[in-house]
């Protein structure tokens, strides 16, 4: 069993930056692929970014490429999402998720086995 706890959300002006963290419990964190998703009011949860267990491969949805960076520190059992040049349309609850098997469907919600409770990110214009 893995527990995920997100932090780092908040209110920021457009053009600003935030760094989200996701701390994991469990001994096998280093073998899991990790993802970040977000859900805005009235919208479905959507893929934002993912990272392989080694950190060697990362993936992003088009709307955040060049602005967001996903990274991980396996020694700290933590995955990060650095968000720069934030826009009002980035406003959402952000969730981290863990994929036990590191499959290829990194943008699919049902690929992930564990989810955090989410952290709110609000970008004002």
N, CA and C atoms as a LAMMPS dump frame, in Angstrom:
ITEM: TIMESTEP
0
ITEM: NUMBER OF ATOMS
375
ITEM: BOX BOUNDS ff ff ff
-5.0000000000000000e+02 5.0000000000000000e+02
-5.0000000000000000e+02 5.0000000000000000e+02
-5.0000000000000000e+02 5.0000000000000000e+02
ITEM: ATOMS id mol type element x y z
1 1 1 N 0.845 -1.193 0
2 1 2 C 0 0 0
3 1 3 C 0.883 1.246 0
4 2 1 N 0.489 2.206 -0.794
5 2 2 C 1.229 3.464 -0.901
6 2 3 C 0.28 4.604 -0.565
7 3 1 N 0.751 5.52 0.236
8 3 2 C -0.007 6.74 0.513
9 3 3 C 0.729 7.926 -0.091
10 4 1 N -0.026 8.816 -0.702
11 4 2 C 0.542 9.98 -1.378
12 4 3 C -0.054 11.245 -0.77
13 5 1 N 0.805 12.199 -0.451
14 5 2 C 0.353 13.453 0.14
15 5 3 C 0.952 14.617 -0.647
16 6 1 N 0.064 15.398 -1.269
17 6 2 C 0.505 16.551 -2.042
18 6 3 C 0.598 17.786 -1.157
19 7 1 N 1.476 18.707 -1.556
20 7 2 C 1.597 19.998 -0.886
21 7 3 C 2.144 21.011 -1.876
22 8 1 N 2.072 22.278 -1.485
23 8 2 C 2.662 23.323 -2.308
24 8 3 C 1.681 24.14 -3.117
25 9 1 N 0.413 23.775 -3.074
26 9 2 C -0.572 24.548 -3.814
27 9 3 C -0.817 25.898 -3.16
28 10 1 N -1.574 26.744 -3.841
29 10 2 C -1.879 28.057 -3.285
30 10 3 C -2.412 28.986 -4.346
31 11 1 N -2.433 30.27 -3.982
32 11 2 C -2.914 31.322 -4.869
33 11 3 C -1.715 32.081 -5.422
34 12 1 N -1.679 32.272 -6.726
35 12 2 C -0.565 32.958 -7.369
36 12 3 C -1.113 33.79 -8.525
37 13 1 N -0.431 34.884 -8.818
38 13 2 C -0.842 35.698 -9.954
39 13 3 C -0.368 35.076 -11.258
40 14 1 N -1.045 35.396 -12.322
41 14 2 C -0.639 34.923 -13.639
42 14 3 C 0.808 35.318 -13.915
43 15 1 N 1.559 34.38 -14.462
44 15 2 C 2.973 34.596 -14.711
45 15 3 C 3.864 34.129 -13.583
46 16 1 N 3.27 33.802 -12.449
47 16 2 C 4.022 33.349 -11.301
48 16 3 C 4.358 31.871 -11.355
49 17 1 N 4.957 31.408 -10.258
50 17 2 C 5.418 30.016 -10.186
51 17 3 C 4.98 29.373 -8.878
52 18 1 N 4.814 28.074 -8.943
53 18 2 C 4.585 27.245 -7.761
54 18 3 C 5.323 25.932 -7.951
55 19 1 N 5.684 25.332 -6.838
56 19 2 C 6.298 24.005 -6.878
57 19 3 C 5.463 23.074 -6.017
58 20 1 N 4.879 22.089 -6.659
59 20 2 C 4.113 21.079 -5.938
60 20 3 C 5.019 19.92 -5.563
61 21 1 N 4.742 19.348 -4.401
62 21 2 C 5.454 18.161 -3.953
63 21 3 C 4.457 17.061 -3.654
64 22 1 N 4.896 15.843 -3.827
65 22 2 C 4.075 14.684 -3.51
66 22 3 C 4.964 13.703 -2.756
67 23 1 N 4.695 13.551 -1.464
68 23 2 C 5.471 12.658 -0.625
69 23 3 C 4.781 11.306 -0.54
70 24 1 N 5.554 10.255 -0.72
71 24 2 C 4.998 8.903 -0.748
72 24 3 C 5.504 8.08 0.41
73 25 1 N 4.657 7.19 0.87
74 25 2 C 5.077 6.186 1.839
75 25 3 C 5.285 4.884 1.092
76 26 1 N 5.868 3.902 1.744
77 26 2 C 6.051 2.616 1.103
78 26 3 C 7.47 2.408 0.619
79 27 1 N 7.903 1.16 0.635
80 27 2 C 9.291 0.849 0.322
81 27 3 C 9.58 0.799 -1.162
82 28 1 N 8.554 0.668 -1.991
83 28 2 C 8.789 0.435 -3.408
84 28 3 C 8.551 1.665 -4.265
85 29 1 N 8.573 2.837 -3.67
86 29 2 C 8.326 4.066 -4.42
87 29 3 C 9.251 4.165 -5.627
88 30 1 N 10.507 3.81 -5.463
89 30 2 C 11.479 4.008 -6.527
90 30 3 C 11.18 3.187 -7.772
91 31 1 N 10.327 2.192 -7.654
92 31 2 C 9.991 1.352 -8.809
93 31 3 C 8.732 1.811 -9.524
94 32 1 N 8.045 2.794 -8.967
95 32 2 C 6.776 3.231 -9.532
96 32 3 C 6.966 4.38 -10.514
97 33 1 N 6.211 4.358 -11.582
98 33 2 C 6.063 5.57 -12.379
99 33 3 C 5.102 6.501 -11.64
100 34 1 N 5.303 7.799 -11.81
101 34 2 C 4.484 8.781 -11.096
102 34 3 C 3.885 9.774 -12.078
103 35 1 N 2.708 10.228 -11.751
104 35 2 C 2.047 11.192 -12.625
105 35 3 C 1.401 12.306 -11.835
106 36 1 N 1.189 13.416 -12.523
107 36 2 C 0.397 14.527 -11.998
108 36 3 C -0.812 14.71 -12.915
109 37 1 N -1.949 14.888 -12.294
110 37 2 C -3.195 15.156 -12.993
111 37 3 C -3.834 16.389 -12.368
112 38 1 N -4.808 16.959 -13.035
113 38 2 C -5.522 18.09 -12.474
114 38 3 C -6.987 18.037 -12.87
115 39 1 N -7.803 18.683 -12.037
116 39 2 C -9.235 18.715 -12.291
117 39 3 C -9.773 20.089 -11.931
118 40 1 N -10.276 20.779 -12.935
119 40 2 C -10.903 22.079 -12.737
120 40 3 C -12.401 21.881 -12.506
121 41 1 N -13.054 22.827 -11.851
122 41 2 C -14.488 22.687 -11.587
123 41 3 C -15.273 22.442 -12.867
124 42 1 N -16.119 21.425 -12.839
125 42 2 C -16.951 21.105 -13.982
126 42 3 C -16.261 20.325 -15.08
127 43 1 N -14.968 20.061 -14.882
128 43 2 C -14.201 19.332 -15.9
129 43 3 C -13.798 17.959 -15.4
130 44 1 N -13.428 17.109 -16.338
131 44 2 C -12.9 15.803 -15.97
132 44 3 C -11.433 15.945 -15.536
133 45 1 N -10.987 14.992 -14.775
134 45 2 C -9.581 14.965 -14.379
135 45 3 C -8.734 14.704 -15.625
136 46 1 N -7.666 15.462 -15.775
137 46 2 C -6.844 15.342 -16.967
138 46 3 C -5.361 15.175 -16.631
139 47 1 N -4.677 14.533 -17.547
140 47 2 C -3.249 14.294 -17.404
141 47 3 C -2.466 15.591 -17.539
142 48 1 N -1.425 15.73 -16.696
143 48 2 C -0.538 16.885 -16.781
144 48 3 C 0.878 16.449 -17.136
145 49 1 N 1.443 15.528 -16.339
146 49 2 C 2.832 15.119 -16.546
147 49 3 C 3.061 13.763 -15.904
148 50 1 N 4.084 13.057 -16.39
149 50 2 C 4.446 11.766 -15.819
150 50 3 C 5.949 11.577 -15.91
151 51 1 N 6.449 10.69 -15.049
152 51 2 C 7.888 10.425 -15.01
153 51 3 C 8.097 8.954 -14.716
154 52 1 N 9.031 8.35 -15.435
155 52 2 C 9.362 6.942 -15.211
156 52 3 C 10.078 6.761 -13.879
157 53 1 N 10.213 5.51 -13.449
158 53 2 C 10.759 5.232 -12.129
159 53 3 C 12.169 5.79 -11.975
160 54 1 N 12.945 5.77 -13.046
161 54 2 C 14.336 6.223 -12.976
162 54 3 C 14.468 7.729 -13.151
163 55 1 N 13.392 8.368 -13.583
164 55 2 C 13.462 9.79 -13.882
165 55 3 C 14.012 10.09 -15.256
166 56 1 N 14.355 9.04 -16
167 56 2 C 14.971 9.243 -17.296
168 56 3 C 14.026 9.671 -18.389
169 57 1 N 12.758 9.392 -18.219
170 57 2 C 11.773 9.761 -19.24
171 57 3 C 10.65 10.545 -18.597
172 58 1 N 10.288 11.627 -19.234
173 58 2 C 9.192 12.458 -18.749
174 58 3 C 8.226 12.747 -19.886
175 59 1 N 6.991 13.011 -19.538
176 59 2 C 5.939 13.229 -20.517
177 59 3 C 5.055 14.37 -20.026
178 60 1 N 4.552 15.158 -20.965
179 60 2 C 3.731 16.312 -20.622
180 60 3 C 2.563 16.449 -21.585
181 61 1 N 1.478 16.967 -21.069
182 61 2 C 0.415 17.365 -21.97
183 61 3 C 0.851 18.635 -22.696
184 62 1 N 0.348 18.838 -23.891
185 62 2 C 0.837 19.935 -24.73
186 62 3 C 0.704 21.306 -24.071
187 63 1 N -0.354 21.506 -23.328
188 63 2 C -0.622 22.836 -22.782
189 63 3 C 0.372 23.28 -21.71
190 64 1 N 1.17 22.354 -21.181
191 64 2 C 2.126 22.728 -20.131
192 64 3 C 3.576 22.563 -20.573
193 65 1 N 3.787 22.053 -21.755
194 65 2 C 5.162 21.872 -22.236
195 65 3 C 5.904 23.205 -22.27
196 66 1 N 7.127 23.176 -21.754
197 66 2 C 7.922 24.4 -21.701
198 66 3 C 7.663 25.246 -20.468
199 67 1 N 6.604 24.947 -19.736
200 67 2 C 6.278 25.723 -18.521
201 67 3 C 6.394 24.891 -17.251
202 68 1 N 6.021 23.616 -17.332
203 68 2 C 6.036 22.728 -16.171
204 68 3 C 7.178 21.727 -16.306
205 69 1 N 7.724 21.329 -15.155
206 69 2 C 8.764 20.308 -15.128
207 69 3 C 8.479 19.32 -14.008
208 70 1 N 8.415 18.053 -14.366
209 70 2 C 8.241 17.005 -13.372
210 70 3 C 9.606 16.409 -13.053
211 71 1 N 9.824 16.097 -11.782
212 71 2 C 11.076 15.473 -11.361
213 71 3 C 10.797 14.618 -10.13
214 72 1 N 11.777 13.834 -9.751
215 72 2 C 11.591 12.974 -8.593
216 72 3 C 12.911 12.807 -7.866
217 73 1 N 12.814 12.566 -6.569
218 73 2 C 13.953 12.245 -5.742
219 73 3 C 13.595 10.951 -5.02
220 74 1 N 14.106 9.838 -5.523
221 74 2 C 13.73 8.541 -4.948
222 74 3 C 14.251 8.373 -3.527
223 75 1 N 15.348 9.035 -3.188
224 75 2 C 15.866 8.932 -1.826
225 75 3 C 14.931 9.603 -0.828
226 76 1 N 14.157 10.576 -1.294
227 76 2 C 13.19 11.267 -0.441
228 76 3 C 11.765 10.789 -0.683
229 77 1 N 11.6 9.854 -1.611
230 77 2 C 10.271 9.346 -1.948
231 77 3 C 9.324 10.492 -2.301
232 78 1 N 9.803 11.39 -3.104
233 78 2 C 9.037 12.584 -3.431
234 78 3 C 9.107 12.86 -4.929
235 79 1 N 7.976 13.264 -5.468
236 79 2 C 7.92 13.723 -6.845
237 79 3 C 7.475 15.186 -6.83
238 80 1 N 8.013 15.953 -7.766
239 80 2 C 7.77 17.388 -7.796
240 80 3 C 7.139 17.796 -9.124
241 81 1 N 6.431 18.911 -9.074
242 81 2 C 5.957 19.538 -10.299
243 81 3 C 6.259 21.027 -10.175
244 82 1 N 7.276 21.467 -10.901
245 82 2 C 7.62 22.883 -10.949
246 82 3 C 6.766 23.534 -12.02
247 83 1 N 6.004 24.53 -11.632
248 83 2 C 5.075 25.181 -12.557
249 83 3 C 5.459 26.646 -12.692
250 84 1 N 5.862 27.018 -13.892
251 84 2 C 6.262 28.395 -14.182
252 84 3 C 5.295 29.015 -15.187
253 85 1 N 5.348 30.328 -15.284
254 85 2 C 4.501 31.057 -16.233
255 85 3 C 3.049 30.609 -16.125
256 86 1 N 2.569 30.556 -14.929
257 86 2 C 1.215 30.051 -14.7
258 86 3 C 0.163 30.943 -15.333
259 87 1 N -0.903 30.297 -15.775
260 87 2 C -2.008 30.975 -16.437
261 87 3 C -3.302 30.704 -15.654
262 88 1 N -4.291 31.567 -15.78
263 88 2 C -5.567 31.307 -15.091
264 88 3 C -6.16 29.945 -15.446
265 89 1 N -5.95 29.488 -16.66
266 89 2 C -6.49 28.187 -17.054
267 89 3 C -5.766 27.004 -16.408
268 90 1 N -4.694 27.267 -15.672
269 90 2 C -4.037 26.21 -14.898
270 90 3 C -4.721 25.992 -13.546
271 91 1 N -5.678 26.83 -13.222
272 91 2 C -6.4 26.7 -11.958
273 91 3 C -7.123 25.358 -11.89
274 92 1 N -6.845 24.605 -10.836
275 92 2 C -7.424 23.27 -10.681
276 92 3 C -6.938 22.678 -9.364
277 93 1 N -7.532 21.562 -9.013
278 93 2 C -6.964 20.713 -7.966
279 93 3 C -5.972 19.776 -8.654
280 94 1 N -4.768 19.724 -8.119
281 94 2 C -3.715 18.902 -8.694
282 94 3 C -3.521 17.648 -7.842
283 95 1 N -3.475 16.516 -8.524
284 95 2 C -3.339 15.228 -7.864
285 95 3 C -2.072 14.524 -8.343
286 96 1 N -1.377 13.874 -7.427
287 96 2 C -0.318 12.976 -7.873
288 96 3 C -0.83 11.55 -7.8
289 97 1 N -0.218 10.702 -8.589
290 97 2 C -0.654 9.313 -8.703
291 97 3 C 0.548 8.42 -8.934
292 98 1 N 0.42 7.181 -8.482
293 98 2 C 1.5 6.204 -8.606
294 98 3 C 1.044 5.01 -9.423
295 99 1 N 1.904 4.597 -10.322
296 99 2 C 1.64 3.464 -11.21
297 99 3 C 2.624 2.351 -10.867
298 100 1 N 2.124 1.255 -10.315
299 100 2 C 2.988 0.164 -9.85
300 100 3 C 3.809 -0.459 -10.963
301 101 1 N 3.25 -0.5 -12.145
302 101 2 C 3.877 -1.297 -13.201
303 101 3 C 4.526 -0.454 -14.292
304 102 1 N 4.403 0.86 -14.203
305 102 2 C 5.087 1.728 -15.151
306 102 3 C 4.733 1.461 -16.588
307 103 1 N 3.438 1.29 -16.853
308 103 2 C 3.006 0.97 -18.206
309 103 3 C 3.138 2.138 -19.161
310 104 1 N 2.822 1.868 -20.407
311 104 2 C 2.982 2.879 -21.45
312 104 3 C 1.844 3.887 -21.474
313 105 1 N 0.733 3.561 -20.84
314 105 2 C -0.438 4.431 -20.891
315 105 3 C -0.336 5.485 -19.793
316 106 1 N 0.724 6.263 -19.808
317 106 2 C 1.039 7.156 -18.705
318 106 3 C 0.034 8.286 -18.555
319 107 1 N -0.769 8.567 -19.575
320 107 2 C -1.741 9.652 -19.48
321 107 3 C -3.142 9.17 -19.109
322 108 1 N -3.295 7.877 -18.925
323 108 2 C -4.608 7.296 -18.635
324 108 3 C -4.836 7.187 -17.133
325 109 1 N -5.983 7.672 -16.679
326 109 2 C -6.278 7.643 -15.243
327 109 3 C -6.261 6.219 -14.698
328 110 1 N -6.807 5.282 -15.451
329 110 2 C -6.925 3.917 -14.927
330 110 3 C -5.605 3.157 -14.943
331 111 1 N -4.538 3.799 -15.432
332 111 2 C -3.212 3.186 -15.379
333 111 3 C -2.639 3.249 -13.967
334 112 1 N -3.141 4.187 -13.175
335 112 2 C -2.561 4.48 -11.875
336 112 3 C -3.288 3.754 -10.757
337 113 1 N -2.508 3.313 -9.771
338 113 2 C -3.023 2.47 -8.705
339 113 3 C -3.303 3.227 -7.417
340 114 1 N -2.593 4.31 -7.194
341 114 2 C -2.739 5.071 -5.952
342 114 3 C -2.834 6.555 -6.29
343 115 1 N -3.641 7.252 -5.479
344 115 2 C -3.874 8.681 -5.699
345 115 3 C -3.779 9.444 -4.385
346 116 1 N -3.285 10.674 -4.492
347 116 2 C -3.318 11.567 -3.342
348 116 3 C -4.658 12.274 -3.243
349 117 1 N -4.783 13.113 -2.239
350 117 2 C -6.036 13.826 -1.984
351 117 3 C -6.141 15.121 -2.771
352 118 1 N -5.039 15.587 -3.304
353 118 2 C -5.078 16.781 -4.135
354 118 3 C -4.675 18.044 -3.391
355 119 1 N -4.183 19.007 -4.156
356 119 2 C -3.843 20.322 -3.617
357 119 3 C -4.353 21.376 -4.595
358 120 1 N -4.957 22.421 -4.065
359 120 2 C -5.581 23.435 -4.904
360 120 3 C -4.543 24.43 -5.419
361 121 1 N -4.607 24.685 -6.706
362 121 2 C -3.802 25.729 -7.339
363 121 3 C -4.758 26.734 -7.972
364 122 1 N -4.633 27.982 -7.58
365 122 2 C -5.478 29.03 -8.128
366 122 3 C -4.595 30.126 -8.711
367 123 1 N -4.814 30.426 -9.985
368 123 2 C -4.031 31.446 -10.678
369 123 3 C -4.96 32.607 -11.015
370 124 1 N -4.653 33.757 -10.462
371 124 2 C -5.496 34.936 -10.702
372 124 3 C -4.958 35.734 -11.891
373 125 1 N -5.883 36.374 -12.58
374 125 2 C -5.484 37.146 -13.772
375 125 3 C -5.148 38.586 -13.41
